[in-house]
Amino acid sequence: MDGVIVDSEPRHERAFLEVVRELGYGDNHGFTVTDYIGRTDQDLWAAFVARHKPAQTLPQLLAMKRQRVIEILRRDQPLFEGLVKLVEKLALKYPLAIASGSERLVIQEVLEFEGLRRFFPVVVSGADISRGKPAPDIFLRAADLLGIAPANCWVIEDSKPGVAGGLAAGMRVIAITNTHPAAELAHATHVVSSYEEIGRLLLRD
């Protein structure tokens, strides 16, 4: 979802930075948020807690950042251009699932945009699995809920952990260069730069 359906990666970073500044860390938090793209908020905040031992608990920090990113996403509604039309066409041919390391409340917020929820009968969040990407768990769970063998699934990803997780699940992976350059996603089955290219790959006869 993040970086594929919605242009949320920079907004997740903004929400994290706003929260840590409010906590008094300024720019001295010691984290490069882009290193955590494709991973869960739990991973980032657990590392933050281990390093800084703040007064706030891990659940409190997760809740603070969750609320902030929801506010930003609700205001911006930054769906990628061409995404909604592609999803509408794909849903006529394929059963679709969201497999996102984001928290479920964030996923639910995004799926309200443009009525996207109706296209996704299956939604798996980071809370539904024990190991996040690059482990394959989230993709295997989504395939199981769809009732489709992993080998018959396509994953659309923007992140390096996501590409690795999809391949580890035994699925074919289309990587779109919304977040990383093509060279960093080269292990994917296909690397594309537009939603039109995804349509040509998945909607051809």
RAMO-V538428 format. One record per helix or strand. SS is the DSSP state (H for helix, E for strand). FROM is the first residue (numbers start at 1). LEN is the number of residues. Records with the same first field share a line. If there is no record, write none. Layout:
SS->FROM-LEN, FROM-LEN
This chain:
E->2-1, 6-1, 79-1, 97-3, 122-3, 154-4, 172-5, 190-3
H->9-14, 33-4, 41-12, 58-19, 83-11, 104-8, 113-7, 126-3, 137-10, 150-3, 160-9, 182-4, 195-8
